[in-house]
């Protein structure tokens, strides 16, 4: 394949070599897939939502925030995130939840935990059964719960979720993070929870 250079003054020019260089303004419309190594020099402006697919081996050097929203399951006292992937060589900095839509349930307290499997507590220790809210029947949209005390206060969580010392270092191996929102009795009857896992990826530099 020859090298292709596209410019405003000369149009499309082919020469020896390989690759494609585009000089000047570029507009990509519709669904666009870039595979392989892609380098952008200069400013990059996005007028839409950028979505990073969290899957094994797909991360950003430095700060990452993964958000996974899960709706309630009828007849269940649990809302589980499912697997959120964190690679080797990371520091998990903050674990949080937020009511993406209002939650409804029978009178109960609600707690939050994070572990390496559904219902696990490796990252946050023994479940605090009312960290999210004390005895109630609903959690309003936007109310959250976090391991960060300042954020927890700002989003209206009842008590900061404990974060287990040493458990958030993934230098030895990649991990799955599973969040759970748990009602003490009864079941959820409405609502969607956003699970938020924030981590710093150190391994790609």
DABEL-V26195 format. One record per residue. N is the residue number from 1. RES is the residue in three letters. SS is DSSP state (@ for helix, = for strand, . for the rest). PHI is phi in radians with two decimals (none if undefined). Layout:
BEGIN
[[N/RES/SS/PHI] [N/RES/SS/PHI]]
END
This chain:
BEGIN
[[1/UNK/./none] [2/UNK/./-1.31] [3/UNK/=/-1.31] [4/UNK/=/-2.09] [5/UNK/=/-2.07] [6/UNK/=/-1.99] [7/UNK/=/-2.43] [8/UNK/./-1.18] [9/UNK/./-1.51] [10/UNK/./-2.00] [11/UNK/=/1.28] [12/UNK/=/-1.68] [13/UNK/=/-2.19] [14/UNK/=/-1.83] [15/UNK/=/-2.65] [16/UNK/./-1.18] [17/UNK/./2.12] [18/UNK/./-2.66] [19/UNK/./1.73] [20/UNK/=/-2.24] [21/UNK/=/-2.09] [22/UNK/=/-2.03] [23/UNK/./-1.83] [24/UNK/./1.83] [25/UNK/./-1.20] [26/UNK/./-2.30] [27/UNK/./-2.09] [28/UNK/./-1.92] [29/UNK/./-2.03] [30/UNK/./1.42] [31/UNK/./-1.34] [32/UNK/./-2.21] [33/UNK/./-2.03] [34/UNK/./-1.95] [35/UNK/./-2.03] [36/UNK/./1.49] [37/UNK/./-1.32] [38/UNK/./-2.21] [39/UNK/./-2.02] [40/UNK/./-1.99] [41/UNK/./-1.87] [42/UNK/./1.65] [43/UNK/./-1.35] [44/UNK/./-2.11] [45/UNK/./-1.98] [46/UNK/./-2.03] [47/UNK/./-1.81] [48/UNK/./-2.20] [49/UNK/./-1.53] [50/UNK/./-1.60] [51/UNK/./-2.01] [52/UNK/./-1.81] [53/UNK/./-1.36] [54/UNK/./-1.48] [55/UNK/=/-2.66] [56/UNK/./-0.95] [57/UNK/./1.57] [58/UNK/=/-2.10] [59/UNK/./-2.53] [60/UNK/./-1.93] [61/UNK/./-1.02] [62/UNK/=/1.59] [63/UNK/=/-1.34] [64/UNK/=/-2.25] [65/UNK/=/-2.32] [66/UNK/=/-1.92] [67/UNK/=/-2.08] [68/UNK/=/-2.28] [69/UNK/=/-1.79] [70/UNK/=/-2.31] [71/UNK/=/-1.43] [72/UNK/./-1.08] [73/UNK/./-1.95] [74/UNK/./-0.99] [75/UNK/./1.24] [76/UNK/./-2.00] [77/UNK/./-1.51] [78/UNK/=/-2.06] [79/UNK/=/-2.11] [80/UNK/=/-1.92] [81/UNK/./-1.29] [82/UNK/./1.34] [83/UNK/./-1.27] [84/UNK/=/-2.05] [85/UNK/=/-1.57] [86/UNK/=/-2.22] [87/UNK/./-1.36] [88/UNK/./-1.09] [89/UNK/./1.20] [90/UNK/=/-2.30] [91/UNK/=/-2.04] [92/UNK/=/-1.38] [93/UNK/=/-1.68] [94/UNK/=/-2.75] [95/UNK/=/-2.20] [96/UNK/=/-2.57] [97/UNK/=/-2.33] [98/UNK/=/-2.56] [99/UNK/=/-1.31] [100/UNK/=/-1.20] [101/UNK/=/-2.28] [102/UNK/=/-1.04] [103/UNK/=/-1.69] [104/UNK/=/-2.26] [105/UNK/=/-2.89] [106/UNK/=/-1.13] [107/UNK/=/-0.89] [108/UNK/=/-2.90] [109/UNK/=/-1.60] [110/UNK/=/-2.31] [111/UNK/=/-2.13] [112/UNK/=/-2.33] [113/UNK/=/-2.41] [114/UNK/=/-2.35] [115/UNK/=/-2.63] [116/UNK/./-1.66] [117/UNK/./-2.68] [118/UNK/./-0.98] [119/UNK/./1.42] [120/UNK/./-1.23] [121/UNK/./-2.30] [122/UNK/./-1.07] [123/UNK/./-1.55] [124/UNK/./-2.23] [125/UNK/./1.28] [126/UNK/./-0.92] [127/UNK/./-0.99] [128/UNK/./-1.52] [129/UNK/./-1.19] [130/UNK/./-2.30] [131/UNK/./-1.15] [132/UNK/./-1.38] [133/UNK/=/-2.75] [134/UNK/=/-1.32] [135/UNK/=/-0.95] [136/UNK/=/-2.84] [137/UNK/=/-2.15] [138/UNK/=/-2.79] [139/UNK/=/-2.23] [140/UNK/./-1.23] [141/UNK/./-0.96] [142/UNK/./1.60] [143/UNK/./-1.29] [144/UNK/=/-2.32] [145/UNK/=/-2.64] [146/UNK/=/-2.61] [147/UNK/./-1.36] [148/UNK/./-1.60] [149/UNK/@/-1.10] [150/UNK/@/-1.16] [151/UNK/@/-1.14] [152/UNK/@/-1.03] [153/UNK/@/-1.11] [154/UNK/@/-1.13] [155/UNK/@/-1.74] [156/UNK/./1.50] [157/UNK/./-1.21] [158/UNK/./-1.22] [159/UNK/./-2.51] [160/UNK/./-1.06] [161/UNK/./-1.26] [162/UNK/./-1.18] [163/UNK/./-2.06] [164/UNK/./-1.14] [165/UNK/./-1.05] [166/UNK/./1.47] [167/UNK/./-1.40] [168/UNK/./-1.66] [169/UNK/=/-1.69] [170/UNK/./-1.87] [171/UNK/./-1.09] [172/UNK/./-1.36] [173/UNK/./-2.86] [174/UNK/./-1.15] [175/UNK/=/-2.40] [176/UNK/=/-1.79] [177/UNK/=/-1.89] [178/UNK/=/-2.12] [179/UNK/=/-1.75] [180/UNK/=/-2.43] [181/UNK/=/-1.85] [182/UNK/=/-2.21] [183/UNK/=/-1.47] [184/UNK/./-1.22] [185/UNK/./-2.54] [186/UNK/./1.20] [187/UNK/./-2.60] [188/UNK/=/-1.27] [189/UNK/=/-2.08] [190/UNK/=/-2.90] [191/UNK/=/2.01] [192/UNK/=/-2.33] [193/UNK/=/-1.91] [194/UNK/=/-1.70] [195/UNK/=/-1.68] [196/UNK/=/-2.16] [197/UNK/=/-2.04] [198/UNK/=/-1.97] [199/UNK/=/-2.65] [200/UNK/=/-1.87] [201/UNK/=/-1.55] [202/UNK/./-1.82] [203/UNK/./-1.59] [204/UNK/./-1.84] [205/UNK/./-1.58]]
END
